[in-house]
Amino acid sequence: MGKNDFDIDFDYEKEFGFDPKAFLGSEESDENIDLSQFSDEELGLSPRADEESGEDSAASADGADLSGDFDLDMDLDDFLNLGDEAEPDAEENYEALDGSDLADEEDPGFPDEKDWDDAPEFPDDAESEEIDMSRNTDYSEEDFTDQADLEDGSEEKPKSPRPRRKPKERKPAKPAGPNIFTKFYDLYFAPLMDKSLQEEPQDPNNPRRRRRKSKAQIFKEVYLPPIIACLCLILVLSFVIGAISNSISQYKIDKNNEQSRQDSSISAAALAEQEHDRILSEAALLAAGYNYQEAIDLLDSFPDMSNYSDMVQVRAEYATIQDNLVTHNDPNAIKNLSFHLLLEDPVRAYADTGEGGLAAKYNKNFVSTSEFKKILNDLYNNGYVLVDFDSFAVLNSDQILTESIYLPEGKKPFMLTETLVNYFNYMVDGNGDGVPDAGGKGFASKLVLDGNGDIKAEYVDASGNTLVGDYDLVPILESFIKEHPDFSYRGARAILAVCGYEGIFGYRINTSNVSTKGQTYYDEQVAGAKQIVQALRDKGYTLACYSYNNEDYSQKNANQIQADLQSWTSQIVPVIGSVDTFVFAQESNITDYGTGNAFNIMYSSGFRYFVSNGNEAYTEVRSNYVRQNRLMVTGKTMAYNSSWFTGMFDCAAILDVNLRGTVPNA
């Protein structure tokens, strides 16, 4: 029961002249106190019943017991100290409150376990005014003197104290320890939520006076230290993390640099190896073309050649070969083999025997593609190497400079010419509609570029199929040189001579086609021709004029020659460009070289190299022009003039008599 459960309105100082609390708290309380003034008589109280006699100590006017076993000496202190003691736990056991037991605090002990069953049970209506029996079941009703019996005057029978059951000791529940959340709450939120924690003594001498802490003070005392600690921790962590990050970054940079150096080293080594292979390959091509000095210079340009034994060995071989080259200074020894267009399908050509047929002319004047391939093989096997005018007579600022040809022992120079590289309509267009067809005579129809950019010939076979391949001299020669690069001296190629009246290389570039077939057709033809012209020049072919109208200049005067060349200049030069080589058509020639009108007209048209027909090799090199004979390779010459080609190829083995039969001689 707490001190606030009583409502006492009692003034001791007024009634008795002193303050018990002040008196009891003084030093004189034990020595000067006179308790006689607090006797039962002075206080108007009945004397206590004698504990041994069991008589009533006092009775009320109406017969009620008013003594209540009140002990002033003891109960006054208890009264003054009301509320100072903690209320007993509801589960603790209390002793009886009769007068004999108040002073006896001796534990009577527990009865034996065998006597527990003999203990009398409490009647259902047992109650006591002083003791709440329901609070403690270890006491029975018989332990106390019934007040009604005392009122009847019956003597209280002395009873031996009944042993009380010792309360069972219970282990206190282990309080739950604080977790991280409760600690965090108590440290940071409790000072703000609980106002009692916000108060601190205002005056150390007066603990009762307190003042509430301000939020700034709470922040300074509670939050600021951990914030500073956190900031310091963050700074330390930042420094550590930064240091680690910098170390990792530097490690990565160093690793990447090292990897880059390794990659660069590998790349440099790989690039050096690639450059090594490239230089060796290009040097081999130069050497195969008998340009040994350029091959040696290319090898010397490689900075680490001394570290590559194969390059050193190859260079030594080239130098040895160059020292043993044979010089060719006689242009007259250089034979120029001349061919017309090649027949891809001679059967179709030789079958043109009807009225106005040209079978005999095809047999007499033309060579098939198969025969030409055999000629190339014989030339190569017999040590012949293809050269051109630039190999020995170089035009420099309108002046001809002679050069020597240097070939290994056993190699001999020769030249190659193809004429009529126009692919005339009568050869390719059987029905005359201007489109190549199966009615042609077995010739290719034009030069074209394939998907790889290589120069090929377009051909319509007997079934009307349009094919692209090696169907004429140029593509056959290109394929042969690719297989045998030492067949060409320093990139030399053949001379290609064209007329102009039906265009060039199979393209109808004459302006007359604008009115007959339209501007679009003309523009397409010109574009195709220019593409082929550039490809031929890039390969090293020499483009030549075969007169504009395929005419015999030996039968023409100066004015006629000039008119023909003017047509060439107006119709062909805009597409083919300027050319400096003239090949005479119809086995013709001029006689007034250097001084005559015909020569002057041709010279003024830009021609410096003049090639005519002959039965023997002849080349004349002058300071301002060059004359040369060409040997026509035809069915007739192979059949009847095979001596022209002695040592070059075997005409009897090459001539296809099974298809030709008897070759016309007239």
C-alpha positions, 0 to 999 in steps of 0.5 A: 500500500502506498503512502498516497493511499491514505488521506491523513489530515493530522497536524502533530505540531498543533496537537502535540507541540512538536514535529515528529519528523523534525524531532526524529531527524535530530540528534536529541531524539534518542536521549531527550524523548519522554515517551510517558506523555504518549501513554495510553491514558494520555492518548485516551487509548485502552490498555493493550490486552495482556498477551499471556492472559488473552483478556480483552484490552479495550472495547468499544461502547457498542461492544466492538473490539477497538484495540486492534493490537495497536502498538504506539511505539512501533506503529507510529514509526510505521505511520510516519514512514508510510509509503517509504517501503515498497509494496510487497510483491503479490506473490510473496507470503505474509505472516499472520498479523495477530499481536503475538506474531507482530514482534516475532519475525522468527521463521517457524520453518517448514513442516515435513513434506509428509504433514502437508496433506494433513493441513486443514483446508480453509472454509470457503467463507473464511475472511479476516479484516486484517489479512487478505487470505487470498493473497497467501495460501500458506496460512490457514484460518486456525492460525488466528484467534476468532474475534467472536470467541474472544467476545464470548469470553472463551479462553483462547486455546494455546496452539502450538505454532503451525509450521508454515510452508516455505515459499518456493524459490523462483529464479527471477526471469533473466531480463532481456538484454538490449539490442542494437535498436534499443541502444540506438534509441536510448542513445539518440532518441530517448533524450528527445522523447523522454523529458525526464532525461532532458532535465539536469540539476540547476543547483547542486545544493538543491537537487529538487530544482531542475531545469530542462536541457535545451535542444542545442545542449542535447545536440551538443552532448548527445549528437555532436560527439557521434557526428564528429566521430562519424565524420572522422571515420568517414574521413579516415575511410575516405582516405583509406578508400582513396588510397586503395582506389589510387593504388588499384587505379595505378595498378591498373594503369601500370598493368594496362601500360605493360599490356600496351607495351606488350601489345605494342611489342607484339604488334610491332613484331607482327607489323615487322613480320608483315612488312618483311613478307610484303617486301620479299613478295614485291622484291620477288615480283621486281626480280621476276620482271628483271628489275633487280636493282629496284628489288635490291633497293626495296630490300635495303629499305627494310630497316632490320634486314640484317636480322632476317637471314632470308632477306640477306640471302635473297638480296645476295642472290639478286645481286649475283644475278644482276652482275651476270645479266646480259645486255641487249643493245640491238633493237633490230634483234627484237621481233614484234609478233603481230596478231589480229583479233583471236578466234574463240570458236574457229568452227563458226568462223570457218563455216562462213562459206556462203555467198559473201562468206569470210571463212577463207579470210578467217582461216588465212588471217586469224589465229585461234585462242587455243593456238595463241596459248600454245605460242605463248608457251613456246615463247616462254619455254624458248626464253623469250621475254616480252618488252615494249618501246619503253624498254629500249627507246624512251620518249622524253620531251619529244626526244627518243632516248635509247636504253639497254635491255638487261636479261639473264643468260639465255633470255631474249626480248620480243614484242607483241601487237594486236590489231583490229581490237574493235570487235567489228559488228560483222564479227559479232552481230549476225543479224545486224541489230547492233547487239552481239549474238550467236550468229557471230563468227566466234569472236569476243564482242568487247573487253570488260572488267570482271568482279575482281577488276581484271580485264576479261573479254565478253563472248556470246557462244553458239548457244547464245550464252553471254560469257566473260573470260579469257576469250581474246589476247589481252585476258589470255596474256594477263593470265599467262603473266600472272602465272609466269611473271618473268615473261614480262620485262619490267611490266611490259605489255602488248601494243593494242591498235584500234580503228575508229569508225566502229569505236574501240574495244567493242564500244561504239563511241562514234558521235553518229550513234547519238542520232541513231541510238540516242544520247543515253546509249552514246554516253554509256558506250563512252563511259565503258570505253573510258573504263577499259582504256584506263585499266589497259593503261594501268596494266602497261598496254600501249594504245595505238592508232590503226588509222580511223577507217582501216585504210592503206596509207601507202595508197593515200596522199597527204590530204587524205591521211590528214582527213583520216587523222582528223576523224581520229582526233575528233572521234577517238582522242576524246575517249582514248586520249593522246597516243604516240604509236601508229600501226599501219593497216592493210600491210601498208607503210610510208616512204618519206620518214623524216622529211615527207608530207605524210610523215610530217602530218602524222608527226604533227598529230603526235605520233613518234613510233611507227610500226609497219609490216615486214618479213623480217625484224627491223627496228630503227631508233632515231632521236625524234622517232622510231620505225619498226617492222612487225611480223604478222602471225596468221594461218597463212604465215604459220603455214607458208612462212614458218621460218620467220618464227624459227626459234620462237615457236613450232608452227607445225605443232601449233597450227590446227590443221584438223579445223583449218584444213588447207590454209588459203595462200592467195 
